[in-house]
């Protein structure tokens, strides 16, 4: 598959892939820094979707869904650039990945893809590694909540919180990734988007969202990190928005049943964050941070 060929950027390695994209590590020769390039083209979408369908029957409905998704993937990378460039450069949240530029790829005046140039972070996501000591996990939870609080201060929802998007650098600092589904508070309502296992019920139903929607997503992500299992999903059925139904299960299962090291106060915070009704959740990321600040000293002393 062809790699990006951008002026003053030397491709060093392939570091991963995501929704319709391949991510490369590169050397920015002009600024002498290491960057990440999210490469989204029709070719990458085809290759990734084909790999995901490999080994299972692909009926015409699934093939059609993959075929029409080019526009969706292109919309997401453009949206990610739109969101991140809106953050104040003089007070950029330290827990949010930086964006440097968006290059539109054309062939005979036709847009065939995009290269999003971003900050390169050496580390792993909480999806890839979750077996950290409990004090570290609580610190990562706090850092993620603080970063989301900064995002909310800019009137932005992340809207797709999950362990995959909580990245821990080799220095032990959290960076939030992937803002393709994010939106400003005053953006018009869009079609239902997000990740089934971590999506708040109001988001799944396409009704009004607010900062407590991200409280749910982060709580559901940390539920998975601590237990290795998903909190009861807001949606059920086939992923990707094809043939789903909205569920109305009760409160999430206890965290301590799966992880006895989880402090009761942390379990309660996660379970409240995963409440179906927004009014029963913590009211803001500030409240989440404040409650985690009371948990951390007790963990350090134990």
N, C-alpha and C positions, 0 to 999 in steps of 0.2 A: 504494500500500500504506500503511495507517495507520501513523503514527509513534507511538513511546511517548508517553503523556501522563501524566507523573508530577509530583506536587506538588513545587514548588521546583526543578524541573529544566527548563531551557530548551534545546530541541534546536537545535543550530547547523548541523550538516552530517551527511551520510552519509560514512563513511570506509572502508567495505568490507563484505565478507560472508564468512562461513565455513560450517562444516557446519551447515546449518539455521538460521543466524542472520544478522542484519544488525547492523552495529556503527555507532553514532551518536556523534558528538561533541556534548557538552552542557555547559551552564553550571550548576553546582550553586550555586543562589542562596543557599542557607542557609550554605554554607561558603565561598562565593566562590572556587570552584576549577573548573577544566575537568576533566571526567570523560568516560569512555567508557561507553556503554550497549550491552551485548550483548542484542539483542532477539530472543527465540526464541518464535515462536507457530506455530500450525498454518498460518496464512497465509504466514509467511516460509518454512517448510519446503516448502510446496507450490510457491511461486514459485521457490525456488532449485533444487529437484529438477527442476521442469519445464524450467528454463533449461539444466540440465546434460544433460537428455535431448533437448533441441532439436537437430534436424539429424541424429538417428540413430534407427533403429528402436527402439521400446520394446516389447518383447514382454511378455506377461502376467507373467512372473517378475520383470522389472525394475519394472513398475508395482506389483506386490504388495510388493516390497521397499521401495519409496518410501512406500507407503501405511502400512505398519506401523512406520515409523521415527519417528513422532511421539514415542512413549514413549522411544526411545533418545536423541533430541535433548534431551528434557526431563530425562532422567536425567543427561545429561552436564553441563548447566548447573547442576543442583542439586549434582552431585558437585564441580564446579569451586569452587563457593561453600564447600562442606564442607571441601575440601582447603585453600583459601587462608585461611579464617578460623581454621584450626588453627595457623597459623604464629605464633610468639611476637611480640606487638606490640612488646615492648621490644628485640627483636633481629631484626627482620624482615629477611630476606636482601635486600640491595640489588639483586640481579639477578633478583628475582621480582616480577611485576606485583602491585600491591596491589588488594584487593577492598574495597569499601565497603558493599555491601548487595545483597540479592536480594529483588525484588518479585514476588510471585505474582499473575498476572493471571487473573481469574475472570469468568465470565459465567453468571449464574443458578446460582451455587455450583459450577460446573464449571470446573476449571483449563484454561485455554486457552493459557497461555504464561508466560514469565518475562522479567524485565528484570534483568540482572546489571550492577550499577554498579561500575565499576572505575577505576583510575588511567588517565588519558589520557597516552599517550607519543607525542610527535611524532618520526617517523622512518620507517624502512622495514625490512622483514624481509630476511634473507639470501636468501630466495627471490626477492624483487623486485630486489635489487642485490647482486652478489657480486664486482664488479670493483674491489675495494679493493687497495691495496698489500699485499704479503705480510706485512710486520710488523703491519699493522692486522688482517688476517685471523687471525693467530696470537693477537693480543690478544683478539679477539672469541671465539676458541675457548677461551682461558684463562678469560675472564669467564663464558662459558656453563658450562664445567666447574666453576668455583668455585660458581656458583649451584646447579648440580645437587648438588654436594657439601653445600651448606647444606640443600637439600631432603632429601637422604639422612640428614643429622643429625637431621631431624625424623621419620625413619622413613617417608619418602614416596618412591615412585617417580614419575617423570614419565610414563613409558610411552608417549609419543608424540613423541619428539624428531625434528624435521625442520627444514629451513631456514625454512619458513613460521613456525615458532614461536620462532625466534631473531631478536629485534627489536633493531635498532641505533638508538638515539636520536640526535637531531641533535648531542648532546654527545659521541657516540662511546661510549656505555655500552650494554651488552647487557642486555636484559630478556627473560626467558623468558615465553612466553604459552601460553594454552590448556591448562588442566588438567582438561579433561573426561574424559580417559582415565586420569588419575592415580589412585593408590591407596596406602593405608597398607600398611606391611609385613604387618600382621596381618589385612588384609581377606581375606575368603574369595575363592577363585578365581572369576573371572567368565568369560563367554564371550570368545572371542578378539577383541581390539580393538586398534586401532593403524592405522598407515599402511603398506601393503604394501611400498613401496620402502625403508623405513627400519626395518622391524621385525626384531628379533633372532629367530633361529630358534627359541629356546626359547619366546619369546612367541607365535610363529606356531603352535607345536605345542600350546600351552596347558599347558606344563609349568612347573615352578617358575622364578620370576624372582628376581633380586637386583640390587644396584647395577650389576653388569656388564652388565645388560640396557640400562640408560641409557648406559653407556659405548659399547655397540654403536650405539645410536641416534644419539648425538652424533657418533661417528666416521663413520657412514654419511652424516649430514648434511654434515659437513665434506668428505667425499669428493666429494659432489655440488657443494658450493661451489667446490672447487678444480678440478674437472674438467668440470662441466656435465653429468655423466652419473651415473646411479645405480650404486652398488655392486651386485653381483649380489643380486637380491632374495631374501629368505627365502621369499616366497610367489610363486606364479605363477598366472595365470588371471584371472578376472573380479574386480575390486576389490569392496570392501564386504562381503567375507565370503561371496560367492555363488560356489560352484564353484571353490575354490582348492586348490592342492596345495602341500606344503612341499618346497622345493628343498634340495639338498645339494651345491651347487657348491663348488669349491675356494676358495682364497684370492682376495681381491679383486684386480682388475687393478691394475697399478702406477699410482700417481698421476702420477709424473714423465713417463710416456708422453704425458699430456695437458697437463701444466703443468710445464715445465722449471724454473720459478722456485721450485718447492716444494723446500725443503731435504730431504736424505735422511732426517734424523732425524724430521722432521715426517711424511714419507711412511710411515716405519716405524711411528710411533705410530698413524697412521690405519689402516694395514693390520692391525696387531695388534688395534686396537679392533674391527675388523670380522671378526675370526676367528669361525668358526661355533661352536667350542667355547668356552664362557665361561672355562674354565681357562687358555686361551691369551691372553686379553685382559688389559689392565691391571686390577689387582685392585680399584681404587677411583678415584673422581674426584680424590682427593688425589694419587694416582700420576700421573694425567693432568696435573694442574696442575704438579706437580714437574717432569715431563719438558718441559712447555712453557716452564717457567722457565729451563731450560737452553738452549732454542732461541732465545728472544727476544733475549738479549744478543748472540748471534752474528749475528742478522739486523740488529740496530742498528749493529753494527760493520762490516758489509759494505757 
